[in-house]
Amino acid sequence: MRNTILTALILLSTLICKADEGMWIPMLLEKYTIEEMQQKGFRLTAEDVYNINRASLKDAVVGLGREGRPFQHFCTAELVSDEGLMFTNHHCALSMIQQHSTLDNNYIRNGFWAKTKAEELSNPGITASILVRMEDVTEKINNRLTSDMTDEQRADAIKKISKQLEEEAVAGSNLQADVRAYFNGNQFFMSVFKIFRDVRLVGAPPAAIGKFGGDTDNWSWPRHTGDFSLLRIYTDKNNEPASYSSDNVPYKPKQFFKISTKGVEEGDFTMVFGYPGTTTEYLPSFAIDRLLRFENPHKIAIRTAKLNIIDQAMESDELLRIKYSAKAAGVSNAWKKWQGESKGLLRFKTVENKQKLEKEFIEWSKSNPEYAGIVEKFAKLYKESEPYILPSVYAREAGLGGSEVIGFARTCHALLKNSKTSPNILKTAESFYKDYDVATDKKIMTELLKLYNSQLSDEWIPEEVKKANEKGDIEKYVDKMFAKSIFSDFNKLKIFSAKLHEKSLAKLEKDPIWKLAQSIYEFNSSKIATPLGKIQTQINSLNRMWLAGLMKMQTERNFYPDANSTLRIAYGKVGGYKPVDAVYYLHYTTLSGIMEKENPEIYDYIVPTKLKELYAAKDFGRYAQNGDIPVCFIANNHTTGGNSGSPVLNADGQLIGINFDRAWEGVMSDMQYSPEICRNISIDIRYALFIIEKLAGAHNLIDEMTFAD
């Protein structure tokens, strides 16, 4: 085992990047990719990008997270002023915008612009992480592992060693450290962060701009979405992280991005610098086959049912649109991605390609016996996992992650049992009920219970889910459940929590919604997650050996670590593509295209009156190109979820756009990247600036930024 790991690491040190594909570790640019980047037009050095002794571009890149899990970056942002001002995507800040919105102050519909810092809105629970340094800790971890460890013992040891290394790295400071595995566990790096806890909303365009095209245009090109918003980091008076306080001041960063308004042309170098979430480029064929046959079709069906109900609710009432805008976006984003993913995997014959690779590996392993049998073991384990896959999908998507009140009941139950005081529960409840609609959730639960009972055999259905179908009227069953439960009504919960005692806590166990939630959870934990987890542990061990073997077998191949929510660089060039026969997409879109798409009868295609007036008057200011306003552009940078909001930089490291999506035809790039079809979609920074200056009149924000040209 130790020899296998060492071999893989030696190979890592000899690989040279030859393609645009990949998400590269910033501290290793000098070793692997800077020469290729410069050949493609990049005019900076590796030290300009990553340096721990002086300011570098990394110091202007921000990972957005949440209190308690700041390293799980849900989006990226970038600093653009010496007062902590940041750009990110509109969809990254949507939950913040929604939390501050009411019928009287509907920031989703009307947009929000702080003309002074005093008007900026706080967002409790949102964190902003800036990388201080990275360190390769592979040797420190591997030196404490032994070849006779079981998979479980090895995982436990790595966890303990990592925690110790993290604590040692930040002792006596206000920094936080996080150790992550790379290359399927063949290598380990530690990231050390400064994490800020006072992040305020500064500006956001109306949804008719920030989400123009809605779910119809999501994951597609051509795109005309002004997907941007502005945030600001605040600190204490010593420029150090602090919880929200009216005494806090704007952050003074080591580095921020200058902005270029020169725009992009076909073939221009681009670089995306951010926190990509998860990719699985090195999965075996069996995993892709399982995804296509079992997982994606059912996940899509479940979310389709849920989205239909949410969409009807949002169309019926403006308040419901406010309450469910962020929720609907969260549900629909993966829903549409999975559809494009399946289509791309089939189109590019991913399963067949991986099967061919596996045959080569089997033949190669005959002369490399330490890797013999890996493919055959994969086949056996994935076959063993099949019975659990659909039950697992339904437990997650239709059960624990289906009706909102299911998750809320589990949270409340834990608070009531553990704290036995009402303040904690009331704070949680107020936040939940603010954006909750009983009628909508009842419809969702009814529909998902129908799917649960119709798509699985009895042995895989939890008892309380079965009960919903016993009398053949699930809708009536759900009505009674909500009528009896304390979790379906804020006043009921408030009264209950105010009079807590031993008998009332015992009564809690009989609450029908709690019983349903617990039935699904316990069934999933014991009958599905536990056996499936044991299989997955064995698969994970094989994944490590599989990748080590591939790297030894394919010395000519360009290997890079899968995304794992750590800071990465992707680089490539601006360019159009051919999605299907006889069609070619240009690399950019314009404001004229927005006017062509306008449809006042469809919510997602309404164009704000002032934007139409600016267009008619050609009042474009300094942001025009060829008599129009550029809106979005595409390039072949390798991106994924978490890259939303990432800065898109030109050859001089200047901000030219904000990454926000990928093109539908190439969305399978999490598992198979194809340069001829995979495109990341970015808002042209000139469109964002045009909206800020001309539509919003927020000159205070424009004046804060520094322009390179």
C-alpha positions in Angstrom: 0.0 0.0 0.0 2.8 2.4 1.0 4.7 1.7 -2.2 1.5 2.4 -4.2 1.1 5.8 -2.6 4.7 6.7 -3.1 4.6 5.7 -6.7 1.5 7.9 -7.3 3.2 10.9 -5.7 6.3 10.5 -7.8 4.2 10.5 -10.9 2.5 13.6 -9.7 5.8 15.4 -9.6 6.5 14.5 -13.3 3.2 15.4 -14.9 3.0 18.4 -17.2 -0.3 20.0 -18.1 -1.0 20.1 -21.8 -4.8 20.8 -21.9 -7.4 23.3 -20.8 -9.1 20.6 -18.8 -8.5 20.7 -15.0 -8.9 22.5 -11.7 -5.4 23.2 -10.5 -4.0 23.9 -7.1 -2.7 27.5 -6.9 0.4 26.8 -4.8 1.5 24.3 -7.5 1.2 26.5 -10.6 5.0 26.9 -10.9 5.4 23.2 -10.9 2.7 22.1 -13.3 0.8 24.7 -15.2 2.2 28.2 -15.4 4.3 27.5 -18.6 1.2 26.2 -20.4 -0.9 29.2 -19.1 1.7 31.6 -20.4 1.9 29.9 -23.8 -1.9 30.5 -24.0 -1.4 34.2 -23.3 -1.2 34.7 -19.5 1.1 37.6 -18.8 1.6 37.1 -15.0 3.8 34.8 -13.0 2.9 32.0 -10.6 3.9 34.2 -7.7 1.6 36.9 -8.9 -1.2 34.4 -8.5 -0.2 32.7 -5.2 2.2 34.1 -2.7 2.3 33.9 1.1 5.0 36.6 1.6 3.3 39.4 -0.4 -0.1 40.3 -1.8 -1.2 38.1 -4.7 -4.4 37.4 -6.6 -5.4 34.7 -4.2 -5.9 37.4 -1.5 -8.8 38.8 -3.6 -10.7 35.6 -3.9 -13.3 34.8 -1.3 -15.1 31.6 -0.4 -18.7 32.2 0.8 -19.8 29.7 3.5 -22.1 29.5 6.5 -21.4 29.6 10.2 -20.6 26.1 11.5 -19.4 24.9 8.1 -17.4 27.8 6.6 -15.1 25.5 4.5 -18.1 24.1 2.6 -18.1 27.0 0.2 -21.5 27.4 -1.5 -20.2 30.1 -3.8 -17.2 32.3 -4.6 -16.9 36.1 -4.5 -14.1 38.5 -5.4 -12.9 41.7 -3.8 -13.0 44.8 -6.0 -12.2 47.7 -3.7 -10.0 48.7 -0.8 -13.1 48.8 1.4 -14.1 45.1 1.2 -16.6 45.4 -1.6 -17.2 42.1 -3.4 -19.0 40.8 -6.5 -20.7 37.5 -6.5 -23.7 36.0 -8.3 -27.3 37.1 -7.8 -28.3 33.5 -7.3 -25.5 33.2 -4.6 -27.0 36.1 -2.7 -30.6 35.2 -3.4 -31.3 33.7 0.0 -29.9 36.9 1.6 -32.0 39.1 -0.7 -35.1 37.0 0.0 -34.6 37.1 3.8 -34.7 41.0 3.7 -37.7 41.1 1.3 -41.3 41.8 2.2 -44.4 42.8 0.2 -43.6 46.4 1.1 -39.8 46.1 0.4 -39.7 43.5 -2.3 -36.0 43.4 -3.1 -36.4 40.3 -5.2 -38.7 42.1 -7.6 -37.3 45.7 -7.3 -33.7 45.1 -6.6 -31.7 46.6 -3.7 -29.0 49.3 -3.8 -27.3 50.8 -0.7 -26.4 54.3 -1.5 -24.5 54.6 1.8 -22.7 52.1 3.9 -25.3 52.7 6.7 -28.0 51.2 4.3 -26.1 47.9 3.8 -27.9 44.9 5.3 -26.4 42.3 7.6 -26.7 38.6 7.0 -26.2 36.5 10.1 -24.7 33.1 9.5 -22.9 34.0 6.3 -19.1 33.8 6.3 -16.4 34.9 4.0 -13.1 32.9 3.9 -9.8 34.2 2.5 -7.0 31.7 2.0 -3.8 32.6 3.9 -1.7 29.6 2.8 -1.7 26.0 1.8 0.6 23.2 2.8 1.2 19.7 1.5 0.7 17.5 4.6 0.8 14.1 2.8 4.0 12.9 4.4 2.9 14.0 7.9 -0.3 11.9 7.5 1.2 8.9 5.6 4.0 8.5 8.1 1.5 7.7 10.8 -0.5 5.2 8.8 0.3 1.5 8.7 -0.2 -1.1 6.0 -2.1 -3.4 8.3 -4.9 -0.9 9.0 -8.4 -1.7 7.8 -10.2 0.9 5.7 -12.2 2.0 8.8 -9.1 2.3 10.9 -7.3 4.2 8.2 -10.2 6.7 7.8 -10.3 7.2 11.6 -6.6 7.7 11.8 -6.6 10.3 9.0 -9.4 12.2 10.7 -7.5 12.3 14.0 -4.2 13.3 12.5 -5.8 15.9 10.3 -7.5 17.5 13.4 -4.2 17.6 15.2 -2.5 19.2 12.3 -5.3 21.8 11.9 -5.1 22.7 15.6 -1.3 23.0 15.5 -1.3 25.1 12.4 -3.5 27.9 13.9 -2.6 27.7 17.6 -2.5 31.2 19.1 -4.1 32.9 16.1 -7.6 33.7 14.9 -7.1 31.6 11.8 -8.9 28.3 11.0 -7.4 25.3 9.1 -8.9 22.5 7.1 -7.2 19.3 5.8 -8.6 17.7 2.7 -7.8 14.6 0.7 -6.8 14.9 -3.0 -6.4 12.4 -5.7 -8.9 10.0 -4.0 -6.9 10.0 -0.8 -3.4 9.6 -2.3 -2.4 13.1 -1.3 -3.4 15.6 1.4 -3.3 19.4 1.6 -4.1 21.8 4.5 -5.7 25.2 3.8 -5.4 27.9 6.4 -8.1 30.7 6.3 -9.0 33.9 7.8 -12.8 33.7 8.2 -14.9 36.9 8.4 -18.4 36.8 10.0 -19.9 40.1 9.2 -21.0 40.0 5.5 -23.5 42.6 4.3 -25.7 42.9 1.3 -24.7 46.0 -0.8 -26.6 45.7 -4.1 -28.6 43.4 -6.3 -30.5 44.0 -9.5 -34.2 43.1 -9.8 -34.9 39.4 -10.5 -36.0 40.5 -14.0 -32.3 41.2 -14.6 -30.5 39.0 -12.0 -32.5 35.9 -13.0 -33.7 36.8 -16.5 -34.7 33.7 -18.3 -35.3 31.8 -15.0 -35.3 28.0 -15.0 -36.0 27.9 -18.8 -32.6 29.5 -19.6 -30.8 27.9 -16.7 -27.9 25.6 -17.7 -28.1 26.9 -21.3 -26.6 29.1 -23.9 -27.3 31.7 -25.4 -27.8 33.4 -22.0 -28.9 36.9 -21.1 -28.8 36.8 -17.3 -27.4 39.7 -15.2 -26.4 37.2 -12.5 -24.5 39.5 -10.1 -24.8 41.1 -6.7 -22.6 43.0 -4.4 -21.6 42.2 -0.8 -19.2 43.8 1.7 -16.9 42.3 4.4 -16.8 44.2 7.7 -14.2 43.8 10.5 -13.4 45.2 13.9 -11.3 48.4 14.1 -8.1 46.3 13.8 -9.2 44.8 10.5 -9.7 41.4 12.1 -12.8 39.1 11.8 -15.6 39.9 14.2 -19.3 39.1 14.6 -21.8 41.8 13.4 -21.6 45.1 15.2 -22.6 48.6 14.3 -19.1 49.6 15.3 -17.5 47.3 12.7 -15.7 48.9 9.7 -15.2 47.9 6.0 -12.4 45.4 5.5 -9.1 46.6 4.1 -7.9 43.7 1.9 -4.3 42.9 1.0 -5.4 42.7 -2.6 -8.4 43.5 -4.8 -9.1 43.1 -8.5 -8.8 45.9 -10.9 -11.5 45.9 -13.5 -11.0 45.9 -17.3 -13.7 47.2 -19.6 -11.9 46.2 -22.8 -14.0 43.1 -23.1 -13.3 39.8 -24.7 -12.7 38.4 -28.2 -12.7 34.9 -29.6 -9.5 33.2 -28.5 -8.7 35.4 -25.5 -7.1 33.8 -22.5 -9.3 33.5 -19.4 -8.8 32.2 -15.9 -11.4 31.3 -13.3 -10.2 31.5 -9.7 -12.6 30.1 -7.1 -13.9 27.3 -5.0 -15.3 24.5 -7.1 -17.4 22.1 -5.1 -17.3 18.5 -6.3 -16.2 16.6 -9.4 -15.7 12.9 -10.0 -13.7 12.6 -13.1 -12.1 9.3 -12.2 -15.2 7.2 -11.4 -15.3 3.7 -12.9 -17.9 2.8 -15.6 -20.1 1.0 -13.0 -20.8 4.3 -11.1 -21.8 6.1 -14.3 -24.0 3.3 -15.4 -25.7 3.2 -12.0 -26.2 7.0 -12.1 -27.9 6.8 -15.6 -30.1 3.8 -14.9 -31.2 4.3 -11.3 -30.3 7.7 -9.7 -30.8 10.5 -12.1 -34.2 9.4 -13.6 -35.8 9.1 -10.2 -34.2 12.2 -8.7 -35.5 14.1 -11.7 -39.0 12.7 -11.4 -39.2 13.5 -7.7 -38.1 17.1 -8.2 -40.4 17.5 -11.2 -43.3 16.8 -8.9 -42.1 19.1 -6.3 -41.3 22.0 -8.7 -44.7 21.8 -10.4 -46.4 22.5 -7.0 -43.9 25.2 -6.0 -44.3 26.9 -9.4 -48.1 26.9 -9.2 -47.9 28.5 -5.7 -45.5 31.2 -6.9 -47.7 32.0 -9.9 -50.7 32.4 -7.7 -49.4 34.9 -5.1 -46.7 37.5 -4.9 -46.0 36.7 -1.2 -45.5 33.1 -2.1 -43.1 34.1 -4.9 -41.0 35.9 -2.3 -41.1 33.0 0.2 -40.3 30.3 -2.4 -37.9 32.1 -4.8 -34.7 30.9 -3.2 -36.2 27.4 -2.5 -37.4 27.0 -6.0 -34.0 27.9 -7.4 -32.4 25.4 -5.1 -34.7 22.6 -6.2 -34.6 23.4 -9.9 -30.9 23.9 -10.2 -29.9 20.3 -9.7 -33.1 19.1 -11.4 -32.1 20.6 -14.7 -28.4 19.8 -14.3 -29.1 16.1 -13.9 -31.1 16.1 -17.1 -28.2 17.7 -19.0 -25.7 15.5 -17.3 -27.4 12.3 -18.4 -27.8 13.6 -21.9 -24.1 14.5 -22.1 -22.9 11.2 -20.6 -24.9 9.3 -23.1 -23.9 11.5 -26.1 -20.2 11.2 -25.3 -20.5 7.5 -24.5 -18.9 7.9 -21.1 -19.7 4.4 -19.9 -18.3 2.8 -23.0 -15.2 4.9 -22.9 -14.6 4.0 -19.2 -15.2 0.3 -20.0 -12.5 0.5 -22.7 -10.1 2.1 -20.2 -10.9 -0.6 -17.6 -10.1 -3.4 -20.1 -6.8 -1.7 -20.8 -6.2 -1.5 -17.0 -7.0 -5.2 -16.6 -4.4 -6.1 -19.3 -1.8 -3.7 -17.8 -2.3 -5.1 -14.3 -1.2 -8.5 -15.4 2.4 -7.1 -15.2 1.6 -4.9 -12.2 0.0 -7.5 -9.8 -0.4 -5.0 -7.0 -3.3 -3.5 -9.0 -4.8 -6.8 -10.2 -8.5 -7.4 -9.5 -9.5 -3.8 -8.9 -11.9 -3.6 -11.8 -13.5 -7.0 -10.9 -13.9 -5.8 -7.3 -15.6 -2.6 -8.6 -18.0 -4.7 -10.6 -18.9 -6.8 -7.5 -19.3 -3.9 -5.1 -21.5 -1.8 -7.5 -23.7 -4.9 -8.1 -24.1 -5.3 -4.4 -25.1 -1.7 -4.0 -27.8 -1.7 -6.6 -30.7 -2.8 -4.3 -30.1 0.1 -2.0 -29.8 2.9 -4.6 -33.5 3.7 -5.3 -34.5 3.4 -1.6 -31.7 5.8 -0.8 -32.8 8.3 -3.5 -36.4 8.2 -2.1 -35.3 8.5 1.5 -33.3 11.6 0.6 -35.4 13.3 -2.1 -38.9 12.3 -1.3 -38.5 11.7 2.5 -36.0 13.6 4.6 -35.4 16.2 1.9 -38.9 16.3 0.5 -41.6 18.2 2.5 -40.0 21.1 4.4 -41.8 20.3 7.6 -40.1 16.9 7.9 -36.7 18.5 8.3 -38.1 21.2 10.6 -39.7 18.6 12.8 -36.4 16.8 13.3 -34.6 20.0 14.1 -37.3 21.1 16.6 -37.4 17.8 18.3 -33.7 17.9 18.9 -33.9 21.4 20.4 -36.9 20.5 22.6 -35.4 17.3 23.9 -31.9 18.8 24.5 -32.5 22.4 25.6 -35.9 22.1 27.3 -36.2 25.8 27.0 -38.3 27.8 24.6 -36.0 30.7 23.3 -33.9 28.4 21.1 -36.9 26.8 19.5 -38.8 30.0 19.0 -35.8 31.6 17.2 -35.6 28.6 14.9 -39.4 28.5 14.4 -39.7 32.2 13.5 -37.1 31.8 10.8 -38.8 28.8 9.4 -42.4 30.0 9.4 -41.4 33.4 7.9 -41.0 31.6 4.5 -43.3 28.7 5.0 -46.7 28.0 3.4 -48.7 25.1 4.9 -50.9 24.6 1.9 -48.0 24.3 -0.5 -46.1 21.9 1.8 -49.1 19.7 2.2 -49.4 19.3 -1.5 -45.7 18.5 -1.8 -45.9 15.9 1.0 -49.0 14.3 -0.6 -47.4 14.0 -4.0 -44.1 12.7 -2.7 -45.8 10.1 -0.5 -47.6 8.9 -3.6 -44.3 8.5 -5.4 -42.7 6.8 -2.4 -45.5 4.2 -2.2 -45.7 3.6 -6.0 -42.1 3.4 -7.0 -40.6 1.1 -4.3 -41.5 -2.4 -3.2 -42.9 -2.8 0.3 -39.6 -4.0 1.8 -38.1 -0.6 1.1 -40.9 1.6 2.3 -40.8 2.9 6.0 -43.8 2.0 8.1 -45.2 5.5 8.5 -44.9 6.0 4.7 -46.9 2.8 4.2 -49.6 4.0 6.5 -50.2 7.0 4.4 -51.3 4.7 1.6 -53.2 2.0 3.6 -56.7 3.6 3.0 -55.9 4.7 -0.5 -56.4 8.4 0.2 -53.0 10.0 0.9 -54.4 13.5 0.6 -56.8 12.9 3.5 -54.1 11.3 5.5 -51.8 14.3 5.1 -54.7 16.7 6.0 -55.2 14.8 9.3 -51.4 14.7 10.0 -51.0 18.5 9.6 -54.2 19.1 11.7 -52.8 17.1 14.6 -49.2 18.1 14.5 -47.7 20.9 16.5 -45.1 21.4 13.8 -47.5 22.6 11.1 -48.5 25.8 13.0 -46.3 28.4 14.7 -48.9 29.2 17.4 -49.2 25.5 18.4 -45.5 25.1 18.7 -45.2 28.4 20.6 -47.8 27.2 23.2 -46.2 23.8 23.4 -42.7 25.1 24.0 -43.8 27.5 26.6 -45.1 24.7 28.8 -42.4 22.1 28.5 -42.4 19.2 31.1 -41.7 15.5 31.1 -45.2 14.5 30.0 -45.3 17.0 27.1 -42.0 15.7 25.9 -43.3 12.2 26.0 -46.3 13.4 24.0 -43.9 14.8 21.4 -42.9 11.3 20.4 -46.5 10.7 19.3 -46.7 13.8 17.0 -47.7 12.4 13.5 -45.2 14.5 11.5 -42.4 13.7 13.9 -43.3 10.0 13.7 -43.2 10.2 9.9 -39.8 12.0 9.9 -38.3 9.6 12.4 -39.7 6.5 10.6 -37.9 7.6 7.4 -34.7 8.5 9.2 -34.5 5.3 11.2 -35.3 3.1 8.2 -32.8 4.9 6.1 -30.1 4.7 8.7 -30.5 1.0 9.6 -31.7 -0.6 6.4 -30.1 1.6 3.7 -27.3 4.0 4.8 -25.5 1.5 7.1 -25.1 -1.3 4.5 -24.6 1.1 1.7 -22.0 2.9 3.7 -20.0 -0.3 4.2 -20.0 -0.9 0.5 -19.0 2.7 -0.2 -16.1 2.4 2.2 -14.7 -0.5 0.2 -15.3 1.4 -3.0 -13.5 4.4 -1.6 -10.5 2.2 -0.9 -10.6 0.9 -4.4 -10.9 4.4 -5.8 -7.6 5.3 -4.2 -5.8 2.3 -5.6 -7.5 2.7 -9.0 -6.3 6.3 -9.4 -2.8 5.4 -8.2 -2.7 2.6 -10.8 -4.1 4.9 -13.6 -1.4 7.4 -12.9 1.2 4.7 -13.1 -0.3 3.2 -16.3 -0.9 6.5 -18.1 2.2 8.5 -17.7 1.2 10.7 -20.7 -2.2 11.7 -19.2 -2.8 15.0 -17.5 -4.1 14.2 -14.0 -5.5 16.9 -11.7 -7.3 16.4 -8.4 -11.1 16.4 -8.3 -12.8 19.5 -7.0 -13.4 19.4 -3.2 -14.4 22.9 -2.3 -10.8 24.2 -2.1 -9.3 27.0 -4.0 -8.5 26.1 -7.6 -7.6 27.7 -10.9 -9.1 26.8 -14.3 -7.8 28.4 -17.5 -8.7 28.3 -21.1 -9.9 30.5 -24.0 -13.0 32.4 -25.0 -14.8 30.6 -27.8 -18.1 29.5 -29.3 -19.1 26.0 -30.0 -21.3 23.7 -32.1 -24.1 22.2 -29.9 -25.7 20.1 -32.6 -25.5 19.6 -36.4 -25.7 22.7 -38.5 -25.7 25.1 -35.5 -22.9 27.3 -34.1 -23.1 29.5 -31.0 -21.2 32.7 -30.9 -19.1 33.4 -27.7 -21.2 36.4 -26.6 -24.7 37.8 -26.1 -25.9 41.4 -26.1 -28.7 43.6 -24.7 -30.4 43.4 -28.0 -30.9 39.7 -27.3 -32.7 40.6 -24.1 -35.1 42.7 -26.0 -35.7 39.9 -28.5 -36.5 37.5 -25.7 -38.9 39.9 -23.9 -42.4 38.4 -23.2 -44.6 40.4 -20.7 -46.8 37.3 -20.4 -44.0 35.2 -18.9 -42.5 36.2 -15.5 -39.0 35.1 -16.4 -38.9 37.2 -19.6 -40.2 40.5 -18.3 -37.8 43.3 -19.0 -37.8 46.3 -16.6 -39.1 49.5 -18.1 -36.0 51.5 -17.3 -33.8 49.0 -19.0 -35.9 49.3 -22.2 -35.7 53.1 -22.0 -31.9 52.9 -21.7 -31.8 50.6 -24.7 -34.0 52.8 -26.8 -31.9 55.8 -26.0 -28.7 53.9 -26.5 -27.6 55.4 -23.2 -24.8 52.9 -22.7 -22.0 55.1 -21.4 -18.5 53.7 -21.5 -19.7 50.1 -21.5 -20.8 49.7 -25.2 -19.2 47.6 -27.8 -20.2 47.9 -31.5 -23.2 49.9 -30.5 -24.6 47.4 -28.0 -24.1 46.3 -24.4 -22.3 42.9 -24.1 -24.2 40.8 -21.5 -22.6 37.3 -21.2 -19.7 35.3 -22.7 -18.5 31.7 -22.8 -15.1 30.1 -22.5 -13.8 26.5 -22.1 -12.7 26.9 -18.4 -13.4 23.8 -16.4 -15.9 24.7 -13.7 -18.5 23.2 -11.5 -20.8 24.1 -8.6 -19.1 26.4 -6.1 -17.5 28.3 -9.0 -20.6 30.4 -9.1 -19.5 33.9 -8.4 -15.9 33.2 -9.3 -13.8 36.0 -10.8 -13.1 35.5 -14.5 -9.8 37.2 -15.2 -7.9 38.2 -18.4 -4.3 37.7 -19.2 -3.3 40.5 -16.9 -5.3 39.2 -13.9 -7.9 41.9 -14.3 -11.6 41.2 -13.7 -13.6 40.8 -17.0 -16.5 38.7 -15.8 -18.2 36.7 -13.1 -18.7 33.0 -13.7 -22.3 31.7 -13.1 -23.2 28.6 -15.1 -22.3 26.0 -17.6 -23.8 25.3 -21.1 -26.3 22.5 -21.1 -24.6 20.3 -23.7 -21.4 20.0 -21.7 -22.8 19.9 -18.1 -21.5 16.3 -17.8 -18.0 17.8 -17.3 -18.1 16.9 -13.6 -17.5 13.3 -14.8 -16.2 13.8 -18.3 -14.8 17.0 -19.7 -14.8 17.5 -23.4 -13.1 20.7 -24.6 -15.1 20.9 -27.9 -18.5 21.2 -26.0 -17.9 22.2 -22.4 -18.3 25.9 -21.8 -18.5 28.0 -18.6 -20.9 31.0 -18.8 -20.0 34.4 -17.3 -21.7 37.7 -17.1 -19.6 40.3 -18.8 -18.4 42.8 -16.1 -19.5 45.6 -18.4 -23.1 44.6 -18.2 -22.9 44.5 -14.4 -21.3 48.0 -14.3 -23.9 49.3 -16.8 -26.7 48.1 -14.6 -25.1 49.6 -11.4 -24.4 53.0 -13.0 -27.1 53.6 -15.5 -30.1 51.6 -14.2 -29.5 51.8 -10.4 -27.7 55.1 -10.3 -25.3 53.7 -7.7 -22.4 55.9 -8.6 -21.0 55.4 -5.1 -20.2 51.8 -5.9 -18.7 52.6 -9.3 -16.5 55.3 -7.7 -15.2 52.7 -5.2 -13.8 50.4 -7.9 -10.5 50.8 -9.7 -10.4 50.5 -13.5 -7.4 49.2 -15.4 -8.3 51.0 -18.6 
